[in-house]
Amino acid sequence: MSNSSALPSWDVLTKHNVFPVANHDEVARLNFLTHLNVHLSSQILPGVKTAYETQVKPEIVAETGEEPSSRHQVRQHMLNNGYFQMWSALRRNTMEMRHQAARAQVLGQIENIVDKVDKACHNDANLQLDDNVVVPPNVAMVDIHCQPGCYYQEYFENDVTVAASYDLGLFVTTAGLLGALSDGGGQGIANWLKTQHPDFKPKRILDIGCTVGHNALPLAEHFPDAQVIAVDVARPSLRYAHARAKSLGLNNIQFVQANAEDLSQYADGSFDLITTSMFLHELSHQAMPKILKNINRLLADGGLNLHLEQPQYAGMDVYQQFIRDWDTYFNNEPYWGPMHELDLKQVFADCGFDPQDMFDVGVVSKVDEKIFGKPKSEGEDYGRSPVWNALGLWKGKNAKISEKVA
């Protein structure tokens, strides 16, 4: 990924029916930001570690007589380092520019997008909205990922600006690694189940925190005989997600406005597969136990619960913890650090799960050949297949399965 000239253009993304269109300048703007993101991560970020090792770490040792002991101590000293300030400011500004570019692009055509979404949603039972659902404090307190309006804000009746902006902007941060439909997480889960558990055939699937449905749709596609229910608190995201799924020909998925802290409308043991994708770090110490207890109640005996997340901090050196913690302080993700320092096995055990049923596994999202072309040889993917860290459990199996990367 260090050769920015080899990066795909934003225009390779699949243009489903409600996807925002783009003119030449808008595509160029998004491509510039994509290249800048890759340049910052591949060429500039290594210098932050060099600054730590050659400047900041020696300062801490000289001041305390000891090696740095925590990511917080490292951060306090790195905040005064000019190189880190430069990289951090550029990264933050690139995220803000991503959102503003996407927002401007969407607002220029929002009436047309809303009209398409309205027609797709009209009197369709696969969209269940509930005006009584309140956006929880952990979502409402901040514009997560620096996106204005987060995932839930509506600026006029039936507005879907935040959802359409999110859909088109993901490419800028991921440089195409999530695929032409930005569904790499869901594709990774589907691929892992297909290769490692081909006999597992869930009849009811629940995806929690679905946003625009990009990681739920591969499950609906992979299990066409299953009923997939995707829940979120964000009304505009759900309406857009439903129209998006419908335009892609997937009709076995229902989008439901609900707070996962209260899923009392569903019976005990009524789901065979329950998933989340990059969701746990957007919760809170108050919300997570409630949601996990609900998952434990809803998951059928022998069912699978799988969470895609970045790995926990335990076992990482303090610099790696510090650099991963950047999102906590500079990317409007206040629960990122607190969640990643938890002993998740203990948290799950406290919510009723048997820790002996739990496992960690790497879930591979295959290279999207629409974007990168076919590998030159079997097994070759040029390093472009992201491995997602997954925490899972087979409820009631107490199965010490040797889970492995698909």
C-alpha positions in Angstrom: 0.0 0.0 0.0 3.0 2.3 0.1 2.9 2.9 -3.6 0.1 5.4 -3.8 0.0 5.3 -7.6 -1.3 1.8 -7.4 -4.3 2.8 -5.3 -7.7 2.3 -6.9 -10.0 5.3 -7.7 -13.0 6.0 -5.6 -15.1 5.5 -8.8 -14.6 1.7 -8.5 -17.3 1.6 -5.8 -20.5 -0.2 -6.7 -23.1 2.3 -7.8 -26.3 0.9 -6.2 -29.5 2.8 -6.8 -29.2 5.2 -3.8 -25.5 5.7 -3.9 -24.5 9.4 -4.5 -23.2 10.2 -7.9 -20.0 12.2 -8.4 -18.6 14.5 -11.0 -14.9 14.6 -12.1 -13.8 17.1 -9.4 -15.6 15.3 -6.6 -13.9 12.0 -7.6 -10.5 13.8 -7.7 -11.1 15.3 -4.3 -11.9 11.9 -2.7 -9.0 10.3 -4.4 -6.6 13.0 -3.1 -7.8 12.4 0.4 -7.5 8.6 0.0 -3.9 9.1 -1.2 -3.2 11.4 1.7 -4.5 8.9 4.2 -2.3 6.1 2.8 0.7 8.5 2.7 0.2 9.4 6.3 0.0 5.8 7.4 2.8 4.4 5.3 5.3 7.2 5.1 4.7 9.6 8.0 3.4 7.4 10.8 6.7 5.3 11.2 8.4 8.6 12.0 6.2 9.0 15.1 7.7 5.8 16.5 11.1 7.0 15.7 10.4 10.3 17.6 9.2 8.2 20.5 12.2 6.0 20.6 14.9 8.6 20.0 13.3 11.6 21.8 10.4 11.0 24.0 11.2 7.7 25.6 14.7 8.9 26.7 13.1 12.0 28.2 10.7 9.8 30.2 13.6 7.6 31.4 15.7 10.6 32.3 12.8 12.2 34.2 11.5 9.1 36.1 14.5 6.7 36.0 12.1 4.1 34.6 10.8 2.8 31.3 7.4 4.3 30.3 4.7 2.4 32.2 1.5 3.3 30.5 0.0 4.6 27.3 -1.3 7.6 29.2 2.2 8.5 30.3 3.5 8.2 26.7 0.6 10.4 25.4 1.3 13.2 27.9 4.9 13.4 26.7 4.2 12.8 23.0 1.7 15.7 23.0 4.7 18.1 23.2 6.6 16.4 20.3 6.5 18.4 17.1 6.6 15.4 14.8 3.6 13.7 16.5 1.7 17.0 16.5 2.3 17.3 12.7 1.1 13.7 12.0 -1.8 13.9 14.3 -3.1 17.2 13.0 -2.8 15.9 9.4 -4.7 12.7 10.2 -7.4 14.6 12.0 -7.8 17.1 9.3 -7.9 14.4 6.6 -10.8 12.8 8.5 -12.6 16.1 8.8 -12.0 16.8 5.1 -13.4 13.3 4.2 -16.6 14.2 6.0 -16.9 17.7 4.5 -16.2 16.5 1.0 -18.8 13.7 1.3 -21.3 16.0 2.9 -21.0 18.6 0.2 -21.3 15.9 -2.5 -24.5 14.5 -0.9 -26.2 17.8 -0.1 -26.0 18.7 -3.8 -28.2 15.8 -4.7 -30.0 15.0 -1.5 -33.5 15.6 -2.8 -33.0 13.0 -5.5 -31.5 10.5 -3.0 -34.3 11.0 -0.5 -36.9 10.5 -3.2 -35.4 7.2 -4.1 -35.2 6.1 -0.5 -38.8 7.2 0.1 -40.1 5.1 -2.8 -38.1 2.0 -1.6 -39.3 2.3 2.0 -43.0 3.0 1.3 -45.2 0.4 3.0 -42.4 -2.1 3.1 -42.5 -4.6 6.1 -38.8 -5.0 5.9 -38.4 -1.6 7.5 -39.6 -1.2 11.0 -39.2 2.3 12.5 -40.1 3.3 16.1 -40.4 6.9 17.0 -40.1 6.0 20.7 -36.5 4.8 20.3 -34.2 7.4 22.0 -30.6 7.8 20.8 -28.5 6.6 23.8 -26.1 9.1 25.5 -23.0 7.3 24.3 -24.1 7.9 20.7 -25.6 11.4 21.2 -22.8 12.9 23.2 -20.4 13.2 20.3 -20.2 13.2 16.5 -18.5 9.8 16.3 -15.6 9.5 13.8 -15.9 13.3 13.4 -19.0 12.9 11.2 -21.3 15.9 11.5 -24.6 14.5 12.8 -23.1 11.1 13.6 -25.3 8.3 12.2 -28.7 9.6 13.4 -29.2 13.3 12.7 -32.0 14.4 10.3 -31.9 18.0 9.1 -35.3 17.8 7.5 -38.1 15.2 7.2 -36.8 11.8 5.9 -33.2 13.2 5.5 -30.5 10.5 4.9 -27.5 12.8 4.5 -25.5 11.2 7.3 -26.1 7.7 5.9 -25.2 8.5 2.3 -22.1 10.5 3.4 -20.9 7.6 5.4 -21.5 5.1 2.6 -19.5 7.1 0.1 -16.8 8.3 2.5 -15.6 4.9 3.9 -13.4 4.4 0.8 -11.3 7.4 1.7 -10.2 5.9 5.0 -9.8 2.3 3.8 -8.5 2.8 0.3 -10.7 0.1 -1.2 -9.7 -2.6 1.3 -13.3 -3.1 2.4 -14.4 -3.8 -1.2 -16.7 -2.2 -3.8 -19.6 -2.2 -1.3 -17.5 -1.5 1.8 -18.7 -4.8 3.2 -15.4 -6.4 4.1 -16.4 -7.2 7.6 -19.5 -9.0 6.7 -17.7 -10.7 3.8 -15.0 -11.8 6.3 -17.6 -13.4 8.6 -19.4 -15.1 5.7 -16.1 -16.4 4.3 -15.0 -17.7 7.7 -18.3 -19.5 8.2 -18.2 -21.0 4.7 -14.6 -22.3 5.0 -14.5 -23.2 8.7 -18.1 -24.2 9.5 -19.8 -25.2 6.3 -22.4 -27.1 8.1 -23.6 -24.2 10.2 -26.9 -23.0 8.7 -28.5 -20.4 10.8 -32.2 -19.7 10.3 -32.4 -16.4 12.1 -29.5 -13.9 12.2 -29.3 -10.7 14.2 -26.8 -7.9 13.3 -26.5 -5.2 16.0 -25.4 -1.7 15.2 -25.9 -2.1 11.4 -25.6 1.6 10.3 -26.1 1.4 6.5 -26.2 -2.4 6.5 -22.9 -2.9 4.7 -21.8 -5.8 7.0 -25.3 -7.4 7.4 -25.9 -7.8 3.6 -23.2 -10.4 3.0 -24.9 -12.6 5.7 -28.2 -12.2 4.0 -26.5 -13.1 0.7 -24.6 -16.1 2.1 -27.6 -17.5 4.0 -30.5 -16.8 1.5 -32.9 -19.1 3.4 -32.3 -17.2 6.7 -34.2 -14.3 8.1 -31.7 -11.5 8.8 -32.7 -8.7 11.3 -30.4 -5.7 11.4 -31.0 -3.2 14.2 -29.8 0.3 15.0 -31.0 3.4 16.7 -30.4 5.7 13.7 -33.5 6.3 11.7 -31.8 7.8 8.6 -29.2 5.0 8.5 -31.9 2.4 8.6 -34.0 4.0 5.9 -31.0 4.3 3.6 -29.8 0.8 4.5 -33.2 -0.7 3.5 -33.2 1.1 0.2 -29.6 0.1 -0.4 -30.3 -3.6 0.3 -33.4 -3.5 -1.8 -31.6 -2.0 -4.8 -29.0 -4.8 -4.5 -31.7 -7.4 -4.7 -31.6 -8.7 -1.1 -35.0 -9.1 0.4 -34.4 -11.5 3.3 -33.2 -8.7 5.6 -35.3 -6.6 7.9 -34.1 -3.3 9.3 -35.4 -2.5 12.7 -35.0 0.7 14.7 -34.2 -0.5 18.2 -31.8 0.1 21.1 -29.9 -3.1 21.6 -30.1 -2.4 25.4 -33.7 -3.4 25.1 -34.6 -6.1 22.6 -37.6 -7.4 24.6 -39.6 -7.8 21.4 -37.6 -10.9 20.6 -38.0 -14.3 22.4 -35.3 -16.1 24.3 -33.0 -18.2 22.1 -34.6 -16.9 18.9 -31.4 -16.3 17.0 -28.8 -18.8 15.7 -26.2 -16.1 14.8 -25.7 -12.7 16.4 -23.0 -10.4 15.0 -21.5 -6.9 15.5 -18.9 -5.2 13.4 -16.7 -2.5 15.0 -19.5 -1.8 17.4 -18.3 -2.6 20.9 -16.0 0.4 21.0 -18.9 2.7 20.4 -20.7 1.7 23.6 -20.1 2.6 27.2 -19.5 0.8 30.5 -23.2 1.1 31.2 -24.5 0.0 27.7 -22.2 -2.9 27.1 -23.3 -5.2 29.9 -27.0 -4.6 29.0 -26.4 -5.5 25.4 -24.3 -8.6 26.1 -26.9 -9.9 28.5 -29.5 -9.4 25.8 -27.3 -11.3 23.3 -26.9 -14.1 25.9 -30.7 -14.3 26.3 -31.4 -14.2 22.5 -28.7 -16.6 21.4 -30.0 -20.2 20.8 -28.2 -23.1 22.3 -25.4 -24.1 19.9 -25.7 -20.6 18.3 -22.7 -18.4 17.4 -22.0 -14.9 18.7 -19.2 -13.1 16.8 -17.8 -9.5 17.3 -15.4 -7.9 14.8 -13.2 -5.5 16.7 -9.7 -4.2 16.9 -7.6 -6.3 19.3 -7.5 -5.5 23.0 -4.5 -3.7 24.5 -3.4 -6.5 26.8 0.0 -7.8 25.7 0.8 -4.8 23.6 3.8 -2.6 24.5 3.0 0.9 25.7 3.8 2.6 22.4 1.5 0.4 20.4 -1.3 1.1 23.0 -0.6 4.8 22.8 -0.8 5.0 19.0 -3.9 2.8 18.8 -5.4 5.1 21.5 -5.2 8.0 19.1 -8.9 7.5 18.2 -10.0 8.0 21.8 -8.7 11.5 22.0 -8.6 12.8 18.4 -11.2 10.9 16.4 -14.3 11.4 18.6 -14.4 7.8 19.9 -14.3 8.3 23.7 -15.0 4.6 24.5 -12.2 3.3 22.2 -9.5 3.2 24.9 -11.7 2.2 27.9 -13.2 -0.7 25.9 -9.9 -1.9 24.6 -8.4 -2.1 28.0 -11.2 -4.4 29.4 -10.8 -8.0 30.1 -13.5 -9.0 27.7 -13.7 -12.6 28.8 -14.5 -11.5 32.3 -17.0 -9.0 31.0 -18.7 -11.7 29.0 -18.6 -14.1 31.9 -20.2 -11.4 34.1 -23.0 -11.2 31.5 -23.8 -14.9 31.8 -21.6 -16.5 29.1 -19.3 -19.4 29.8 -15.7 -18.2 29.1 -14.8 -21.7 28.2 -17.0 -21.3 25.1 -15.1 -18.2 23.9 -12.4 -17.9 21.3 -10.4 -15.3 19.4 -9.8 -15.7 15.6 -8.7 -13.8 12.6 -11.4 -13.4 10.0 -10.1 -12.7 6.5 -11.9 -10.4 4.1 -11.0 -11.5 0.6 -9.6 -9.2 -2.0 -12.3 -7.6 -4.1 -11.3 -8.5 -7.7 -13.5 -5.7 -9.0 -11.1 -3.3 -7.5 -7.7 -5.0 -7.5 -8.0 -7.6 -10.2 -7.3 -11.3 -9.9 -4.2 -12.5 -8.0 -1.3 -13.5 -10.2 -1.0 -16.8 -8.4 -3.0 -18.9 -5.9 -2.8 -17.5 -2.4 -1.3 -14.2 -3.6 -3.2 -11.0 -2.6 -0.5 -8.4 -2.4 -1.2 -7.9 1.3 -4.6 -6.5 0.6 -6.8 -9.0 2.5 -7.5 -7.4 5.9 -7.6 -9.8 8.8 -10.3 -8.8 11.2 -9.9 -9.6 14.9 -13.0 -11.5 16.1 -14.1 -12.4 19.5 -16.7 -15.2 19.4 -18.4 -18.0 21.3 -20.5 -21.0 20.6 -23.2 -20.9 23.2 -23.7 -24.1 25.1 -21.3 -26.1 23.1 -18.5 -25.6 25.6 -16.4 -26.5 22.5 -12.7 -26.0 22.6 -12.6 -25.7 18.9 -9.3 -24.7 17.4 -10.6 -21.7 15.5 -8.2 -20.5 12.8 -7.9 -17.9 10.1 -10.0 -18.7 7.1 
